[in-house]
Amino acid sequence: MKGRRLPWLLLGALFFHAQIVAAEVLILRAGDETVHHEAVTGLQSTLPDALDVRVRPVAQPRGDVESPTAVLAVGTHALQAALQRYPDLPIFALLVPGQTIDALLGRAPHPDNDFGALYLDQPISRQARMARALFPSLVRFGSIRSRSESPPPDNQRDEPDQTIELEYVAPQEPPLRAITRLIPRVDAILAVSDLRLYNARTMHGILLASYRANVPIIGYSRAMVRAGALASAWLSPRQHGAEAGRRIGPYLTGERTGWPGKSYSDQFRIAVNTRVARSLGLEPAVEVDGRVFHDGDAIR
């Protein structure tokens, strides 16, 4: 009798796995900017072929027939929409900075075992390691933080390096004041993805103060390097999306149980503003153009 039941049990298990694989996965795209399309392209390139994947922009109304079993939110607005529209579904976020994710989850909590993310920004410890490898004369690093951050968000709990000196910014205090207090004590300032501190209104003054003091800003994105920061570890939207697909794929197909947590990328590239480096009398000690580094790799 047992021998007869075994094929049926195996068939049932295969059917259950097929149901998981055939489940509809919704990719919710924040907008029509190139960065969103690139991230989606990267994501689709590494998601398993067996999945039924639909892509829909946030602006498109939700269809009556749409019944996804998981949502991949690409960009901040997509994550906002996903948390509101699909509170009971597993969600995975990409192309969103860690601090933004923490803030959104604070306003619309989601079960930890059903929420995962690949942070857009890079950990500050990686930025410090990168800066030290490129410019060995930069030894002392500092960073400013919003005083309201208590406890610090997940994307800033990666600081085993106690040599990074912190200066806190009071709720109504201009960030430039904290930068000015920090400048005499450090060789470079590590910026974090916090729009309260670094935004279009504050960046000009912060960069100007750093130039005058010969204390460079280490950015948290390639865009910040273009704006005048000395250097940054970063990852292109397409590479970011591809890594997210590799992370989430096994969970969507049922190869792995549970749901991935929040984490940083395993790989990164390095951008250097050569004009800023020259003006500060700095020469990169490592050739980084076109290279992709992995977490734990020596930067040399």
Secondary structure, DSSP 8 states (H G I E B T S, - for coil): -HHHHHHHHHHHHHHHHHHHHHSEEEEEE--SSHHHHHHHHHHHHHS-TTSEEEEEETTS---SS---SEEEEESHHHHHHHHHH-TTS-EEEEEE-HHHHHHHHHHS---GGGEEEEESS--HHHHHHHHHHH-TT---EEEEEETT-SS--GGG-----TTEEEEEE-TTS-HHHHHHHHGGG-SEEE--S-TTTSSTTTHHHHHHHHHHHT--EE-SSHHHHHHT-SEEEE--HHHHHHHHHHHHHHHHTTSS-S---EE--SEEEEEE-HHHHHHTT---SS--TT--EETT----
